Amino acid sequence: MVRVSLEKIYCKILFWGISGAGKNTAVDILYHMAKNKEENDGVDIRTTLPNTRIPLIPDLGLFFDRGVFQSTKKENVYFHVYTCQGDPNLSTKWSKNLFRGTDGIVFVFDGQQSKWDENVASLSFLKQITAGKLLEKIPLTVLLTKVDLPDAVKPTDVTELLKAEGLLRDPIDALSAWNPVIFDANLLEEPATNAYKAFADCAQRVGMYQIIGGGNAPTSEKTTRINLVIPESLKSEWERFSGEVVHASMSQMIRDAVREYMKKMQQSKPEPESNAEDTDSSALEKMIEKIVSKKLDAMLKKS
């Protein structure tokens, strides 16, 4: 789970998939985009250490990658990114070791039709390793690679597979708001921005799970719902601002401030009939609505 040490917050994101799917390439792209962020607009992380390729079973050529990235919006937030070859025919022990402490998963789906069965087995293995925690406690994002191939798997095919595996819920299900997003990419194309977008999507979900859900997928009752009509001319700026809100929500200092605010609210008012969790959720929602409204007003004045 998310770890806090010396006022720094550490999140672990695991890129999971079969051999040759593009896990290592995706993390390499993430590293180079972060390292040269001045050339890549919208990249909100920087590198802190070089990517490391660590041998697990050298005789088999089996490695995993490790990269460390720092948020440029909240500099006390760090992301530890790992790759893991999700092959049920290999050792379950080292897969469990690599998975330990994971906060979010990017499933790298090999888009070759010939690899379909291997992808399915890898997804089933992931469900086994996570012990039924996918979606409920661990957010999932999908990066579909090799989409440039003539017979490439389509996103709709992956959608159907996720449904069959119980990882894409019906709209009436409380977890449907956290259905995984599928990012398709040709990782050999410059720039392969969807590799970063898949990471960013997973990182944002981790923040929402931790802050709003307390380590679980936030329910619809706890998730702030703000019905806003965003003008087309402001969508780009709004997306950037919403990303800042998610990163800011991960700040331990803000979390402590919100807790203190809730305590004062409870002390200054009579005990409500509803439980404290509902009170906290309602008060936090009003605070966020107020912040968002002010930001939109400022954005509209600039336009």
N, C-alpha and C positions, 0 to 999 in steps of 0.2 A: 504494500500500500504506500501512498504518498508519505514521505518521511520529512520531518522537520528537524534541523540541527543547526545550532548557532544562528538562528533567524534565517536560515536558508531552507528552501523547499525543494525536494528532489522527487521527480516523477520518473517512472520507468515505463518505456514503451517498447514493445517487442514486435519486430517484423518477422512474421511466421509464414512459412510456405515450403514447397517441395524444392529439391535441388534444381538449380538452374532457372527458377521462376523469376529471379531478378531482385532478391532481397538485398544482396551485397551492393548491387548496382544502385538500387534506390537509396540506400544509406550513403553511398559515395556521392550521389547527386545532392542529397541533403547537405552533406558536408561542404561540397564545393559552392553551393548556393549560399550557405551561411557564411562561408569564408570570404566570399566576394559579394556580400549583401548589397554593397553600393551599386552593383550592376544588376541586381535582381529586386525590383520594386515589390514591396509587399512581404518580403522575407523578414520575419520578426525574431530571428534567433541569430546568435553568433557562435562561432566555435570557441571552445576553451582548451581542447586537447585534440591532437591528430586522431583520426580513426585508427583503431587497433584491430588487427586480424589475429585471432588467438586460436591455435590448433586444439581441437578436442581429441580427435583420433587421427594423428598425422599420417599413419600408414594408409588410411582410407581417404586422405585428402579432405577431411572434415574439419571445417573451421566455423567460428562465429565471429561477428564483428561487434565492436563496441565503440560508440561515439558519445561525447558529452557536449551538450549545447546549452547556452544560457539565453533566457528570454531578454530581448532588448527593451521590452516594455516594463517588465518587473524584474529587475536585475537580481533579485534574490531567488528567482525560480530557475531551476536547472532540470534538463531532461537527459536521462541516461537512456540511450537507444541501443538495443541489441538486435541481432538477427538469430533466428533459430530454425534449423532444418526440421520441419515437422513431418518426419517420416516414421510411421509406426513400426517399420521393420528394423529401425535402429534402437539404440538403448533408450528406454523410457526414463531411466534414472537421470541421465544428463539433460533430457528435455525438461524434466521436473525441476532440476537445479537451475536451468536457465530461466524457466518460467517464474520461479519463486520471487515474490515481491512485485510482479508485473501489475501496472495500473491500467494499461490500455494496449490493445493489439491491432496491428495493421496486418491483415491477411493478404499476402502477396499471391495472387491467383495467376498461375501460368496460363496464358490465353491460347496455347496450342490445343487443338481438339484432341490430339493424340495423348495429351497429359490429363484429360478429364478425370479418368478414374483415380489417378494419383492425387489430384486436387481434392476429390471427394474423400479419399482415405485420410488425407492430411487434415481436412476440416473435421472429420469424425474424431481423429486423434486429438485435435485441439479441444474439442468438447470434452473428451475424456480427461485430458490434462487439467482443464479448468474446472472440472468437477461440477458442471452445471452452472457456473457463475457467469458465463457469457451473457451479456445484456443486463442481467440482474445486478451484477457487481463490477463487471469489467466491460467497458465499451469496446465495440468492434467496428473497424473501418476496413473496407476492401479496396485493394489496389490491383486492378486487372491489367496485366502486362501483355506485351506482344500483340497489341490490337491491330498492328499494321500488316499482319500476316493474312494471306488470302482466305484462309479457313478459320480465322480467329473466332474464339468464343465471344458471344455477344453479352453485353451487360444484362439483357433480359434472361439469358440462360442462367447466369449467376444468381439473379433474383429468384428464379424458380427453385434453384438448389437451396438457397437460404431459407425459403419458405418450407421446403421439404425437411430441412434439418431443424426447423423450429426457431430459426434465427431471424425471421422476418415476420413480425406479428401483425395480425389484423388490426384495422383502425380502432376497433372497440377494445382492444387489449391495452392495459395501462402502460405496457412497455413499447407500444408502437411508436411513440415519440423518439425512441432511441434505436429504431431500426438502422442497421449499418448503411452508410452511403457508399456507392461504388464509384471509384475514380478509375477511368480507363486511361492507359498510357502506353506510348512507345518510348521506352527508356533510352533508346539509342538516338532519339530525336532531340535536337537542341532548341530551346531549353525544355526539359521534361518537367514542367512545372507541377504536373499532377502528383509527382512523387512528394513534393513539398506539401501540396494541398491535402494529401491523404494524412501526412504526419500532423499538420495543423488541425485538421478535423478531429483526429484522435486526441490530440493534446487538449483541445477545447472541451471535448466530452469528459476527459479525465477531470478537468476543473469543475465542471457542472456536477459530476457524480460526487466529488469530494465536498464541495461547499454546500450545494443545495440538498443533495441526497445523503450527506453524511457517510459516504462510502458505498452508497447504493444508487441505482438508477432513480432519479427524482420522479416521484409520481406526478400525475397531472395536477393534483391539488397543491403540490409544493413548487411546481414550475411556474415562474412568473409569466403570465400571458398578457402582453400589451398589444392591443389592437391599433396599430399605427399604419397609416398609408404613407410610404416613403416615396417622395418624388423621384422620378427616374434620374434626374440630374444629381441627386444626392446619394444614390445607391452605393456607389463606390466608396464614398467617405463614410457612409453608415456601416458598411461591412467592416471597414477598418476599425471604427469606433466600437462595434459590437465585439470584435476580437479583443480590443483593449479591456472591455468590461469583463470578459471571461478570464483573461490573464490577471487582471486586478483582483478578481474574486479569490484568487489563490493566495493572496498575500496573507500571511499569518497575522500581521498587524491589523488588517482590515477585519479579519475573522474575529479577533479579540475585541475590536471596537464594537462590532455588531453584537457580540455576546453581552458586553457591558451595557449597551443601549437597551437590549431586551430586559436585562435585569432591572434597570431603572424604570422601564415601562411597567414591569410587573409590580415593583414596589410602590409606584405612585398611583396605581389604579386598583380598584377592587378586583378580587379574584374572579375572572370570567368563568362562565359556565363551560365554554369549550376548553379543551386541553391546551397546555402551554405550547405544544408543537404547532397547533393551528394559529395561536396568537403570534408566535415567532414568524411563521410563514407569511401571515397577513401584513405584519409590520415591515418585514423585509421587502415584500412586494411593493408596498407604498413608497419605501425609500428608493427602490430602483426606478419606479415609475417617475418619481420626481427628478432624479438624475437624468433619466433619458429625455424627459420633456424639456429640461433646460438645454441639453445638448442639441436637440432638434431645433429649438428656437434659435440657438446660436448659428447652427448650420444654415437655416433658412435666411437669416439676416445677411450671411455672407454671399448667398447665391443671387 
